[in-house]
Amino acid sequence: AVLAYGTRGAMGGLSEEADRSRGHRGRDSREPSRDRNHGHSRSRSRSYEAPTKNGKPDDYGVDTMKITDDDAAFILGKGGKTKEKISRVSEAEIELFERELILEFRGSKVQRRRARKYCEGVMALRTGPVNVTEDYNDNDLTMLNVPQETVGFVTGRAGNFLRTIESEWGTLMFFCEVGKGGRSKDFEKLAIFGSVRGRRGAELKVLSAAETKSPGYFNKIREEVVGRDRGMDSTGTWGTDTMTFQDDELSYALGKQGGTRKKLERASQAIVQYVGHVALFSGTRQERRRAKEYMRWLFGQLEGPVYVNGWQDRDDCTVVEVPSDCIGYITGNRRATLGCLEEEWGTLMFFMAKDGDKGGRQGWSEQLIIFGNERGRRGAELKCMNEIERKAPGTFTKGLREKITDTRGFDTDRICIKEDELSYVIGKEAATQKKLAIAAGAILQFVGRYAFIAGSYKERKRCKEYIGWLLQQLRSAVTIADVSSRDDCTEMHIPMNCKGWVTGNRGSELRRMEQETGVFMFMALDGRGEERLIIFSHDAGSKTSANGRMAAERLVNELVQEKLRDDGDRDNSRARSNSRPASPPRGRSDSRCRKPSPPPRRNSSRANSPPPRGRSPVGRGDRSPPRGGRSDYYSRGGGGRGGGRDDSRSRSRRR
């Protein structure tokens, strides 16, 4: 199980990338690996860079490492995911030059060292277990003993479980050997690389799974786990607190499919994990305090109404006054509506009332308190305002005016939308509204006719520009003269014969790509009046990401290539048909030159047969003359069963 994960699970498999690294040797000598879909586009995005305060760090540099052909495929992984994962965990830029088989690391000294170390560990997995020595630890390593009987359960089928943990917590994980002691018969060593928060989240997730398979194991190593990495964060207050539950309390604290645990974790920003009957809260001192308070209020609701004293002085909550006739509408059936809001915005929400206080259900309003970070609280608050305004119009919009702020930090702007344009901006099932919000990276919510736009200054500005361009499409073609100074767009020049194919019927293809990649895209004119496709999004994306501008660019290039291939195949088929030599005649000329056949001889038996019923036995030559005024008609052969029929037959023979 360990080896299977090492070669296929953790590294994402060899798949087609191995063939790609071996087969494509015709590139320039220093050409890095890249996606095959190229188009005539100009992107204003930058590749991943290590986060720094003032540009590049002082010890920024470049290191290189020579690798083999097989190692290159292993480092790249399926779709380049392994390389992206190593780059994300080490916070360094990594580029693979496939022709020269050279790995290049760019970043600070520590970042380059970590990236090299992770790549060496990944390459070692190809031939066997990794041997981890003391110099592997750059304050980025957690070693965890996993009981032998739980290794397969923790690894998952083809390494899927460990891969899921890596994706969730941004870590790199593999089983290894330590020093020269070799492997233990009772335990396997699991190495977890990453930040303090990522390592702790992954470690507790693994321990939770191991405890399920081997109950009681956590109690043996509890002190070691709880005291690990204490004070190792930037604030110096990092630590872990615990809380023990009974059986019935544990199921309530966990929630359906772990929903309550995840809600508390996101709202408090602490790591909340249950190992057996023990709840562990990891994070800074403030985060741990919030998580335990939220847990206490959660259990308090089982006994009756909960009121948070001094909520006005807290910086982690927002209160919304909900009219009495809207309380059930906001709560939903068995708390379904509130649950959806909590899941969407990562908040904790409940109605609060003091003991003995006659709340909103007695005739006025009730207070809904929302816990979480600033962005999550504002998003949930605006959604509640939207629902209340629909149920009771005028609750929030009476006397409301537009508001535009120039605050650089998080704030909210309001703009009024015309009544006839409102449905167009919102879209079917709010699809257009969500699209603009995701592309701009802002919160966009409508309360009545007012659009509330929340976020940083750049996010709010972007969102307002997107709304303006969207409404301009209702009236005329959009002109955006120059986008060279923007960092949120990609220009693509589409061939003339491909424009209809890329846009689709009434823009259906553009809408599909927008929904799949989270961007806002449309055809716009430049300063010279030339039309091109512009893709807007705050997320530049990456070569392997399914979202962002790069993902949308790949989809557009695929459509263009598909159209060009179809047109090329059609032209080739026409050329082949035109280039064929003319086939010889099929012998019809002889039949056309044949002499007319003699008229058929009338059967003698027919001549002796009795005349038709109702007709006298009159011969052809003994017919009575036609009535007056019809002589021309009969002479033209237009009717009758005698001479007209013979005349028509003679015409056919003459032809």
C-alpha positions in Angstrom: 0.0 0.0 0.0 2.8 2.4 0.8 4.7 1.7 -2.4 1.6 2.0 -4.4 0.9 5.4 -3.0 4.5 6.5 -3.5 4.6 5.7 -7.1 1.0 6.4 -8.2 -0.8 8.1 -5.4 1.3 11.0 -4.1 2.8 11.9 -7.4 -0.4 11.8 -9.4 0.6 8.9 -11.7 2.8 8.8 -14.8 0.1 8.7 -17.5 0.6 10.6 -20.7 3.2 13.0 -19.2 5.9 10.4 -19.3 5.3 9.9 -23.0 5.3 13.7 -23.5 8.6 14.1 -21.7 10.2 11.4 -23.8 8.7 12.2 -27.1 9.0 16.0 -27.5 12.6 16.6 -28.0 12.3 19.0 -30.9 11.9 22.1 -28.9 14.4 24.9 -28.3 17.1 24.1 -25.9 15.8 26.2 -23.1 12.1 25.9 -23.7 10.2 25.1 -20.5 7.3 22.7 -20.3 4.0 24.3 -21.1 0.4 23.6 -22.2 -0.1 22.5 -25.8 -3.0 24.8 -26.5 -1.5 28.0 -27.9 -3.6 30.9 -29.3 -3.1 34.4 -30.4 -3.6 35.8 -26.9 -1.9 38.3 -24.7 -2.2 37.7 -21.0 -1.5 40.3 -18.3 -1.1 37.7 -15.6 2.2 36.6 -14.1 3.4 33.1 -13.1 3.4 32.0 -9.5 5.8 34.0 -7.4 6.8 33.5 -3.8 4.7 35.9 -1.6 6.8 38.8 -0.4 6.1 42.2 1.0 8.3 44.4 -1.2 8.8 42.4 -4.5 11.5 39.7 -4.4 13.3 38.8 -1.2 16.9 40.0 -0.6 18.3 36.5 -1.1 16.3 35.8 -4.3 18.2 33.5 -6.6 18.1 30.7 -9.1 19.2 27.1 -8.6 19.2 24.2 -11.1 19.3 20.5 -10.8 20.0 17.9 -13.5 17.5 15.0 -13.7 16.8 11.9 -15.8 14.1 11.3 -18.3 12.1 9.1 -15.9 12.5 11.6 -13.1 11.2 14.3 -15.3 7.9 12.5 -15.9 7.6 11.7 -12.2 8.2 15.3 -11.2 5.7 16.6 -13.7 3.0 14.2 -12.7 -0.4 13.9 -14.4 -1.2 17.2 -16.0 1.7 18.9 -14.2 -0.1 18.6 -10.9 2.9 17.2 -8.9 5.1 20.1 -10.0 2.4 22.6 -9.1 2.0 20.9 -5.7 5.7 21.1 -4.9 5.8 24.7 -6.0 2.8 25.6 -3.8 4.3 23.9 -0.7 7.8 25.2 -1.1 6.5 28.7 -2.2 9.2 28.6 -4.9 8.9 28.9 -8.7 9.7 25.6 -10.4 10.3 25.2 -14.1 11.1 22.0 -16.0 13.2 22.3 -19.2 12.3 19.0 -20.9 15.0 19.1 -23.7 18.0 19.6 -21.3 16.3 17.7 -18.4 17.0 20.5 -16.0 14.9 21.7 -13.1 15.1 25.4 -12.2 14.1 26.8 -8.8 13.6 30.5 -8.2 13.0 32.1 -4.9 14.6 32.8 -1.6 17.4 30.6 -0.2 15.0 28.7 2.1 12.4 28.3 -0.7 14.9 27.0 -3.2 16.3 24.6 -0.6 12.8 23.2 0.2 11.9 22.9 -3.4 15.1 20.9 -4.1 14.5 18.7 -1.1 10.9 17.9 -2.1 11.9 17.1 -5.6 14.6 14.7 -4.4 12.1 13.0 -2.1 9.6 12.6 -5.0 12.2 11.2 -7.3 13.4 8.8 -4.6 9.8 7.4 -4.4 10.2 6.0 -7.9 12.7 3.4 -6.8 11.7 2.8 -3.2 11.0 4.3 0.2 12.5 7.7 0.9 15.2 7.9 3.6 14.7 11.0 5.7 17.6 12.4 7.7 17.9 15.2 10.2 18.9 17.8 7.6 15.4 17.3 6.0 13.8 19.5 8.6 13.8 23.2 7.8 10.9 23.9 10.3 8.6 22.4 7.6 8.5 18.7 8.7 6.2 16.7 10.9 7.0 13.0 11.4 4.0 10.9 12.5 4.0 7.2 13.5 1.1 5.4 11.9 0.2 1.9 13.2 0.9 -0.7 10.6 -2.6 -2.1 10.6 -4.0 1.4 9.7 -1.5 2.3 6.9 -3.8 1.0 4.1 -6.8 2.7 5.6 -4.9 6.0 5.9 -3.4 5.8 2.5 -6.7 5.0 0.7 -7.2 3.3 -2.6 -4.4 4.3 -5.0 -3.4 7.0 -2.4 -6.7 8.9 -2.8 -7.1 9.7 0.9 -3.6 11.1 1.3 -4.0 13.0 -1.9 -7.2 14.6 -0.7 -5.5 15.7 2.5 -2.6 17.2 0.6 -5.1 19.2 -1.6 -7.1 20.4 1.4 -4.1 21.5 3.6 -1.5 22.4 1.0 1.0 19.8 2.1 3.3 17.1 0.7 3.0 13.7 2.3 4.7 10.3 1.9 5.8 7.3 4.0 9.5 7.1 4.5 12.4 5.5 6.5 14.3 7.5 9.1 18.0 7.4 9.4 19.7 4.0 9.2 17.3 2.1 11.4 15.1 0.9 8.6 11.4 0.3 9.0 9.6 -0.6 12.2 7.4 -3.7 12.2 4.7 -1.9 14.3 4.7 1.6 12.7 5.2 3.4 9.5 6.7 6.9 9.5 4.6 9.4 7.6 6.5 12.6 6.6 4.3 15.7 6.3 5.9 18.8 4.7 4.3 22.3 4.7 3.4 25.3 6.9 2.6 25.0 10.6 -1.1 25.2 9.9 -1.1 22.9 7.0 1.0 20.2 8.8 -1.2 20.3 11.9 -4.4 20.1 9.8 -3.1 17.1 7.9 -1.7 15.4 11.0 -5.0 15.6 12.9 -6.9 14.3 9.8 -4.6 11.3 9.6 -4.9 10.7 13.4 -8.7 10.8 13.2 -8.7 8.1 10.5 -6.1 6.0 12.4 -8.2 6.2 15.6 -11.2 5.0 13.7 -9.3 1.9 12.7 -7.2 1.4 15.9 -9.2 2.9 18.9 -7.1 4.0 21.8 -3.9 4.8 19.8 -4.3 8.6 20.2 -4.2 8.3 24.0 -0.7 6.8 23.8 0.7 9.8 21.9 -1.7 12.5 23.1 0.9 14.6 25.0 3.3 14.5 22.0 0.7 15.6 19.6 -0.8 18.4 21.8 2.5 19.9 22.6 3.9 19.8 19.0 4.9 23.1 17.3 3.8 25.2 20.3 4.6 28.9 19.6 6.0 28.1 16.2 3.9 30.7 14.3 4.5 34.4 13.6 2.5 35.5 16.6 4.2 33.1 19.0 0.9 32.0 20.4 0.3 28.8 18.3 -0.9 25.9 20.3 -3.6 23.2 20.7 -6.4 22.9 23.2 -8.7 19.9 23.8 -12.2 19.1 24.9 -13.7 15.7 25.6 -17.2 14.7 24.6 -19.7 12.0 25.4 -21.2 9.8 22.7 -24.3 11.8 22.2 -22.5 15.1 22.3 -19.9 14.0 19.7 -22.6 13.3 17.1 -24.1 16.7 17.7 -20.7 18.5 17.5 -19.8 16.6 14.4 -23.1 17.2 12.5 -24.3 15.6 9.3 -21.3 14.6 7.2 -19.1 16.7 9.5 -21.0 19.9 8.5 -21.0 21.4 12.1 -17.3 20.7 12.6 -16.5 22.4 9.2 -18.7 25.3 10.1 -17.0 25.9 13.4 -13.6 25.5 11.8 -14.2 28.1 9.0 -16.0 30.6 11.4 -13.3 30.5 14.1 -10.4 30.1 11.6 -8.9 27.5 14.0 -8.3 23.9 13.1 -11.1 21.8 14.6 -10.8 18.1 14.5 -12.2 15.2 16.4 -10.0 12.2 17.3 -12.1 9.6 19.0 -14.0 11.5 21.7 -11.5 14.3 21.9 -12.0 17.6 20.1 -8.7 19.4 19.3 -8.5 23.1 18.6 -5.3 24.3 17.0 -4.4 27.8 16.1 -3.4 31.1 17.6 -4.6 32.0 21.1 -7.4 34.1 19.7 -8.5 31.5 17.2 -8.7 28.8 19.9 -10.7 31.0 22.2 -13.2 31.7 19.5 -13.6 28.1 18.5 -14.3 27.1 22.2 -16.8 29.9 22.6 -18.7 28.9 19.4 -18.7 25.3 20.6 -20.1 26.4 24.0 -22.9 28.4 22.3 -23.7 25.6 20.0 -24.4 23.2 22.9 -26.2 26.0 24.8 -28.9 26.1 22.1 -29.9 22.6 23.2 -31.1 24.0 26.5 -32.8 27.1 25.3 -32.2 30.6 23.7 -28.6 31.9 23.8 -27.6 35.5 24.1 -24.1 36.8 23.5 -23.4 39.5 26.1 -21.3 42.4 24.8 -21.6 41.4 21.1 -21.3 45.1 20.2 -17.7 45.1 21.4 -16.7 42.0 19.5 -14.9 42.2 16.1 -16.0 38.7 14.9 -19.8 39.1 14.7 -22.6 41.0 12.9 -26.2 41.3 14.0 -29.2 41.6 11.6 -32.6 42.7 12.9 -35.1 40.2 11.3 -38.8 41.1 11.3 -41.1 38.7 13.0 -42.9 37.7 9.8 -39.6 36.8 8.1 -38.0 34.7 10.8 -39.4 31.4 9.5 -38.5 32.4 5.9 -34.9 33.1 6.9 -34.6 30.0 9.0 -36.1 27.6 6.6 -37.5 24.1 7.1 -35.4 22.4 9.9 -32.9 25.3 9.6 -32.2 24.5 5.9 -31.8 28.1 4.7 -29.5 29.2 7.6 -27.5 26.0 7.0 -27.0 26.9 3.3 -25.9 30.4 4.2 -23.4 29.1 6.8 -21.9 26.6 4.3 -21.7 29.2 1.5 -20.0 31.9 3.6 -18.2 29.9 6.3 -20.1 31.5 9.2 -21.9 30.4 12.3 -25.4 31.9 12.6 -28.2 31.7 15.2 -31.0 33.8 16.6 -30.3 35.0 20.1 -32.6 36.2 22.9 -32.2 36.9 26.6 -33.8 34.7 29.2 -37.4 35.8 29.6 -37.3 38.1 26.7 -40.4 37.9 24.4 -38.7 37.8 21.0 -39.7 38.4 17.5 -42.3 35.6 17.4 -44.3 37.7 19.9 -44.8 40.6 17.6 -41.6 42.6 16.7 -38.1 41.6 15.5 -35.4 39.2 16.6 -31.7 39.4 16.4 -29.7 37.1 14.1 -26.1 37.0 15.0 -23.4 36.0 12.4 -19.9 34.9 13.4 -17.0 34.6 11.0 -14.4 36.7 9.2 -15.3 40.1 7.8 -15.9 39.0 4.2 -18.0 35.9 5.3 -20.1 37.9 7.7 -20.8 40.6 5.1 -21.8 38.1 2.5 -24.2 36.3 4.8 -25.6 39.6 6.0 -26.3 40.9 2.5 -27.9 37.6 1.5 -30.2 37.9 4.6 -31.1 41.5 3.6 -31.9 40.3 0.1 -34.3 37.6 1.3 -36.0 40.0 3.9 -36.4 42.7 1.3 -38.1 40.3 -1.0 -40.5 39.2 1.7 -41.1 42.7 3.2 -40.2 45.3 0.5 -38.9 48.6 1.9 -37.4 47.1 5.1 -33.9 48.2 4.1 -34.3 50.3 0.9 -36.7 52.9 2.2 -34.8 56.2 1.9 -31.7 54.5 0.7 -29.2 56.3 -1.6 -26.2 55.4 -3.6 -22.8 55.3 -1.9 -19.3 55.2 -3.4 -16.3 55.1 -1.2 -12.6 55.4 -1.8 -11.5 53.2 1.1 -8.6 51.0 0.2 -9.5 48.3 2.6 -12.7 46.3 2.9 -15.9 48.3 2.4 -19.2 48.4 0.7 -20.5 50.5 -2.2 -24.1 50.9 -3.3 -25.3 51.7 -6.9 -28.9 51.9 -8.1 -29.9 49.8 -11.1 -32.8 50.8 -13.4 -35.9 48.7 -13.1 -35.8 47.5 -16.8 -32.1 46.6 -16.4 -32.3 44.8 -13.1 -33.4 41.4 -14.4 -30.6 41.5 -17.0 -27.9 42.1 -14.4 -29.2 39.4 -12.1 -29.8 36.8 -14.8 -31.6 33.5 -14.6 -31.3 32.1 -11.1 -28.8 34.9 -10.4 -26.3 33.3 -12.8 -25.1 36.6 -14.2 -24.8 38.2 -10.7 -22.7 35.2 -9.4 -20.5 35.3 -12.6 -19.7 39.0 -12.1 -19.0 38.5 -8.4 -16.6 35.6 -8.9 -14.8 37.3 -11.8 -14.3 40.5 -9.8 -13.5 38.7 -6.6 -16.0 40.9 -4.8 -19.3 40.3 -3.0 -22.3 41.4 -5.2 -25.8 41.2 -3.8 -29.0 43.0 -4.7 -31.3 44.4 -2.1 -34.3 45.7 -4.0 -32.9 47.8 -6.9 -29.7 48.5 -5.1 -26.5 46.6 -5.9 -24.3 46.2 -2.8 -20.7 45.7 -3.8 -18.3 44.6 -0.9 -14.6 44.1 -1.0 -11.3 45.9 -1.3 -11.1 49.0 -3.4 -9.8 47.1 -6.5 -12.5 44.5 -6.2 -15.3 47.0 -5.9 -13.9 49.0 -8.8 -13.6 45.9 -11.0 -17.2 44.8 -10.2 -18.6 48.2 -11.1 -16.7 48.2 -14.4 -18.0 44.8 -15.2 -21.6 45.8 -14.5 -21.2 48.9 -16.7 -19.8 46.8 -19.7 -22.6 44.3 -19.2 -25.3 47.0 -19.4 -23.6 48.6 -22.4 -24.1 45.3 -24.3 -27.8 45.9 -24.2 -27.5 49.1 -26.2 -24.5 48.7 -28.6 -21.1 47.1 -29.1 -18.7 47.6 -26.2 -15.5 49.5 -27.0 -12.5 49.1 -24.7 -9.7 50.9 -26.3 -6.7 49.7 -24.3 -6.3 47.1 -21.6 -2.5 47.1 -21.4 -2.5 48.6 -18.0 -5.0 46.1 -16.5 -3.9 43.0 -14.6 -7.3 41.3 -14.7 -7.7 40.5 -18.4 -6.5 38.4 -21.3 -7.0 39.5 -24.9 -7.6 36.9 -27.6 -7.8 37.6 -31.3 -10.2 35.1 -32.9 -10.0 34.3 -36.6 -12.9 35.7 -38.6 -14.2 32.3 -39.6 -14.2 31.1 -36.0 -16.0 33.9 -34.2 -19.5 32.4 -34.6 -18.2 29.0 -33.5 -16.5 30.4 -30.4 -19.4 32.6 -29.3 -22.1 30.0 -30.1 -25.8 30.6 -30.6 -26.7 33.8 -28.8 -23.4 33.6 -26.9 -24.2 30.1 -25.5 -20.5 28.9 -25.8 -19.2 32.0 -24.0 -21.7 31.5 -21.2 -20.7 27.8 -20.9 -17.0 28.7 -20.6 -17.7 31.5 -18.1 -19.6 29.1 -15.9 -16.9 26.4 -16.0 -13.9 28.7 -15.4 -15.4 31.6 -13.3 -14.6 34.4 -15.7 -16.5 37.2 -17.5 -15.8 37.3 -21.3 -17.2 39.1 -24.3 -16.3 40.5 -27.7 -15.2 44.1 -27.6 -13.8 46.7 -30.0 -10.3 48.2 -29.6 -9.3 51.7 -30.4 -9.0 50.9 -34.1 -12.4 49.3 -34.3 -11.1 45.8 -34.5 -13.1 43.1 -32.6 -11.4 40.7 -30.1 -12.3 38.5 -27.2 -11.5 39.8 -23.7 -11.5 37.5 -20.7 -11.8 39.2 -17.4 -11.1 37.7 -14.0 -9.0 38.6 -10.9 -7.8 35.0 -11.0 -5.1 34.5 -13.6 -5.2 30.7 -13.2 -2.5 28.2 -13.9 -1.6 25.5 -16.4 -3.4 22.9 -14.3 -6.1 24.9 -12.7 -9.7 24.4 -13.9 -10.6 28.0 -13.0 -9.2 31.4 -14.0 -8.3 33.2 -17.2 -5.8 30.5 -18.4 -8.4 27.8 -18.1 -10.8 29.9 -20.2 -8.1 30.7 -22.7 -7.5 26.9 -23.1 -11.2 26.3 -23.8 -11.3 29.0 -26.4 -8.2 27.7 -28.1 -9.8 24.2 -28.2 -12.8 25.6 -29.9 -10.7 27.5 -32.4 -8.6 24.5 -33.2 -11.7 22.3 -33.6 -13.2 24.8 -36.1 -10.0 25.1 -38.1 -9.6 21.3 -38.2 -13.2 20.9 -39.5 -12.7 23.6 -42.1 -9.4 22.0 -43.2 -11.0 18.5 -43.5 -13.8 20.0 -45.5 -11.4 21.8 -47.9 -9.3 18.7 -48.2 -12.3 16.6 -49.1 -13.3 19.1 -51.8 -9.8 19.2 -53.2 -9.7 15.4 -53.4 -13.0 15.3 -55.2 -11.9 18.0 -57.7 -8.5 16.3 -58.3 -10.1 13.0 -59.4 -10.0 12.2 -63.1 -13.3 12.3 -64.9 -14.9 8.8 -65.0 -15.7 7.4 -68.5 -19.4 7.6 -69.6 -21.5 4.7 -68.4 -22.7 3.8 -71.9 -25.8 5.9 -72.0 -24.8 7.5 -75.3 -25.6 4.3 -77.2 -29.0 4.0 -75.8 -29.7 7.6 -76.7 -28.7 6.9 -80.3 -30.9 3.9 -80.7 -33.6 4.0 -83.3 -37.1 4.3 -82.0 -38.6 0.9 -81.5 -41.6 0.1 -83.6 -45.0 0.6 -82.0 -46.2 -2.4 -80.0 -48.5 -4.7 -81.8 -51.9 -4.9 -80.4 -52.8 -8.2 -79.0 -55.4 -10.0 -81.1 -57.1 -11.3 -78.0 -57.8 -7.8 -76.9 -59.4 -7.0 -80.2 -61.7 -10.0 -79.8 -62.6 -9.1 -76.2 -66.0 -7.7 -75.4 -66.2 -3.9 -75.2 -66.1 -2.1 -71.8 -69.3 -1.9 -69.9 -71.5 1.0 -70.9 -69.7 1.5 -74.3 -70.9 0.4 -77.7 -68.6 -1.8 -79.8 -67.5 1.0 -82.1 -64.2 0.7 -83.9 -61.5 3.4 -83.9 -62.5 4.5 -87.3 -66.2 4.4 -86.6 -66.3 6.8 -83.7 -68.9 9.5 -83.8 -67.6 13.0 -84.4 -67.1 15.2 -81.4 -69.6 17.7 -80.3 -69.4 21.2 -81.6 -66.8 23.5 -80.1 -64.5 20.6 -79.0 -62.6 19.8 -82.1 -59.5 21.7 -81.0 -59.4 20.0 -77.7 -59.4 16.6 -79.3 -56.9 17.6 -81.9 -54.4 18.6 -79.2 -54.7 15.2 -77.6 -55.9 16.7 -74.3 -58.6 14.2 -73.5 -60.5 11.2 -74.6 -59.4 7.5 -74.6 -58.8 7.2 -78.3 -56.8 9.4 -80.5 -55.4 11.5 -77.6 -53.7 8.5 -76.0 -52.2 7.3 -79.2 -51.0 10.8 -79.9 -49.2 11.1 -76.6 -47.5 7.8 -77.1 -46.2 8.9 -80.5 -44.8 12.1 -78.9 -42.9 10.0 -76.4 -41.4 7.9 -79.1 -40.4 11.0 -81.1 -38.6 12.4 -78.0 
